[in-house]
């Protein structure tokens, strides 16, 4: 996946390894991702990992956490 610069404004998106930096990628997509990026995340990462990142993250916005917690509860 080619990540948008707007999604990863603090680093060069070309240098991100989606597997090594899974938590970082998931956090950014949960907070700022578009439909295509969310779909990619949903297909690429195990849902249990997404839920774990959401629960343990210190940077995900509270509204984002509430929204995704509802979606991942089912």
N, C-alpha and C positions, 0 to 999 in steps of 0.2 A: 504494500500500500504506500502510495506517496502522500505523506502528511502535509497539510497546509501550514504555511509559515504562521498564519494567524493562530493556529492551534498550539504551536510550539514557538512562541515569540522569543523565548529566552535562549534557545539553542538552534543549531542548524538541523532542520527536520531530516535531512539526508543522513545524518550520523546516528539517528535513533535506531536501536535494535529492539524491535517489538517484543522479543522474547526476554532479553536481558533486562529491559526497562519496562516490563509489563505493568507494574503498579503505576509508574509515571504516565504511561500511555493511557491506561484505563481512567485514571483520575482526570486527565485533560479531556478525554472524550466524554466522560460523564458530565463534566461541567460545561464544556464548550463545543462538543461535537455536533456535526450536522447529521442528517438521516443516513447518509452513505457511510460516515465514520462509525456511527452507532451500529449499523448493520454489520460492518466489518468486524467491530469489536465483539459483537454477539456471536459471530461465526468463528472467530479466531481464538477466543479465550473461553475456557470452561466457566460456566455460570457460577460455580462455587468460588472460583478465583475472583470474579467480578464482585460477588457479594462480600467476600473477605476483604478486598481492597476498600470497598465502600464502608464497611464497618470499622476498619482500622485507620483509615485516612485521617490526617489532621488538616488537610488542605481543601477537601471537597466542601463546597458551600452547604450550609444547613438545608436550604430549600432543595438543592440537588439530592442530598442524602435522603430527605423525606420522600421525594418523588420516586427515586430508584428503589428505595426500601419497599415501597408499595408494589412496584412492578416485580421485584425479585421475591416477594413473599409468597407468590403463588407457584 
